[in-house]
Amino acid sequence: MPFDPERFLQFAGPSTRVASYQTGQRIFSQGDPGDKVIYIQDGTVKLSVVSKTGKEAVVAILKTGDFFGEGCLAAQPLRMGTATAMGPTTVMEVKKQRMAKLLHEQSALSDLFIAHMLERNIRIEEDLIDQLFNSSEKRLARTLLLLARYGSEGKPRVLPKVSQEVLAEMVGTTRSRVNFFMNRFRKLGLIEYNGGIVVHNSLLSVVLHE
């Protein structure tokens, strides 16, 4: 039987709260107390950070099955960024004391959580290298592949609803450049628009091209 993290998280009892959010609603804001770990039951969440000068950067787009807000388990007292629902989203919130106890008692949940953290750290390292060495076109292609969860299935994947403004923030470029590259990708048959952005595995050729 495959591991079901929701079944284990339900053991948290009164320390667990299921909450629903609509598009654009904030789940927490930068500077809020970090007092719970959150698991996405259904939906998509944008994590962003605002600098002292007011510049916003999108650091991650999370989907069903992802955890976030885990910094509170490492004695991070305040939220380092803002979490916003990108569509109708349902999450399960577990208070940090209870989550720590669950991770100690439930080895299967602990294994899943550690694997999630390792994957997140690897992605952060890859993002840093991407920003340092790759062109904005390659960064956009890689971002689209990540959002489409490249490698999880062989068939093309439809992205969660994400605007070109958000893509520009994630890639570190302008909306006009994103629009230019998206049109190029579409003309080359690497992506298509069909009720959303459909990403083909062939987009990987842009990332691999020297």
PEBELKA-V852270 format. One record per residue. SS is DSSP state (@ for helix, = for strand, . for the rest). BURIAL is + if it has 16 or more other ideal C-beta (glycine too) atoms within 10 Angstrom, else -. D_LAST is the distance of its C-alpha to the last C-alpha in Angstrom with 2 decimals. Layout:
[[SS/BURIAL/D_LAST] [SS/BURIAL/D_LAST]]
//
This chain:
[[./-/43.72] [./-/40.38] [./-/40.56] [./-/41.49] [@/+/40.84] [@/-/43.06] [@/-/46.00] [@/+/45.71] [@/+/45.22] [@/-/48.43] [@/-/50.30] [@/+/49.88] [@/-/52.93] [@/-/54.04] [@/+/51.11] [=/+/48.81] [=/-/48.48] [=/-/46.79] [=/-/45.79] [=/-/44.42] [=/+/42.49] [./-/41.80] [./-/38.77] [./-/38.28] [./-/40.78] [=/-/40.07] [=/+/40.47] [=/+/40.61] [./-/39.88] [./+/38.41] [./-/41.34] [./-/43.29] [=/-/44.84] [./+/42.66] [./-/45.21] [=/+/43.62] [=/+/40.68] [=/+/39.57] [=/+/38.43] [=/+/37.15] [=/+/39.36] [=/-/38.00] [./+/35.79] [=/+/32.87] [=/+/32.93] [=/+/30.90] [=/+/30.89] [=/+/30.65] [=/-/31.63] [=/-/33.31] [./-/33.31] [./-/36.54] [./-/35.60] [./-/35.29] [./-/31.53] [=/-/30.51] [=/-/27.32] [=/+/26.75] [=/-/25.85] [=/+/26.15] [=/+/27.21] [=/+/29.49] [=/-/31.02] [./-/33.99] [./-/34.39] [./+/32.80] [=/+/34.81] [=/+/34.66] [./+/36.99] [@/+/37.04] [@/+/37.03] [@/+/40.81] [@/+/41.08] [@/-/39.76] [./-/42.46] [./-/40.42] [./-/43.39] [=/-/41.68] [./+/38.81] [./-/35.71] [./+/34.49] [=/+/35.69] [=/+/35.47] [=/+/35.89] [=/+/36.43] [./+/34.07] [./-/36.54] [./-/39.73] [=/+/39.16] [=/-/41.46] [=/+/41.09] [=/+/43.17] [=/+/43.99] [=/+/45.32] [=/+/46.98] [@/+/45.31] [@/-/48.43] [@/+/48.66] [@/+/44.96] [@/-/45.23] [@/-/48.28] [@/+/46.59] [@/+/43.64] [@/-/46.25] [@/-/48.36] [./+/45.91] [@/-/43.61] [@/-/41.69] [@/+/40.96] [@/-/40.05] [@/-/37.53] [@/+/35.91] [@/+/35.87] [@/-/34.37] [@/-/31.60] [@/+/30.90] [@/-/30.83] [@/-/28.49] [@/-/26.04] [@/+/26.37] [@/-/25.80] [@/-/22.62] [@/-/21.35] [@/-/22.42] [@/-/20.56] [@/-/17.30] [@/+/18.06] [@/-/18.69] [@/-/15.43] [@/+/13.70] [@/-/15.93] [@/-/15.43] [@/-/11.73] [./-/9.97] [./-/10.63] [@/+/13.64] [@/+/12.07] [@/+/10.03] [@/+/13.30] [@/+/15.38] [@/+/13.73] [@/+/14.18] [@/+/17.67] [@/+/18.67] [@/+/17.79] [@/+/19.79] [@/+/22.62] [./+/22.74] [./-/22.90] [./+/20.18] [./-/21.42] [./-/25.07] [./-/25.82] [./-/24.44] [./-/25.44] [./-/23.99] [=/+/25.19] [=/-/26.89] [./+/26.05] [./+/28.97] [./-/30.11] [./+/27.88] [./-/27.98] [@/+/25.28] [@/-/26.97] [@/+/26.43] [@/+/22.77] [@/+/22.44] [@/+/24.31] [@/+/22.16] [@/+/18.84] [./-/20.42] [./+/20.29] [./-/22.85] [@/-/24.23] [@/-/23.64] [@/+/19.86] [@/+/19.98] [@/-/22.18] [@/-/19.90] [@/+/16.85] [@/+/19.30] [@/-/20.75] [@/-/17.46] [@/+/16.78] [@/-/20.41] [@/-/20.36] [./-/17.51] [./-/19.68] [./+/17.44] [=/+/20.32] [=/-/23.94] [=/-/27.00] [./-/29.94] [./-/32.15] [./-/29.12] [=/+/25.33] [=/+/24.43] [=/+/20.96] [./+/19.75] [@/+/17.75] [@/-/15.41] [@/+/14.01] [@/+/12.09] [@/-/9.64] [@/+/8.57] [@/+/8.22] [@/-/6.37] [./-/3.80] [./-/0.00]]
//
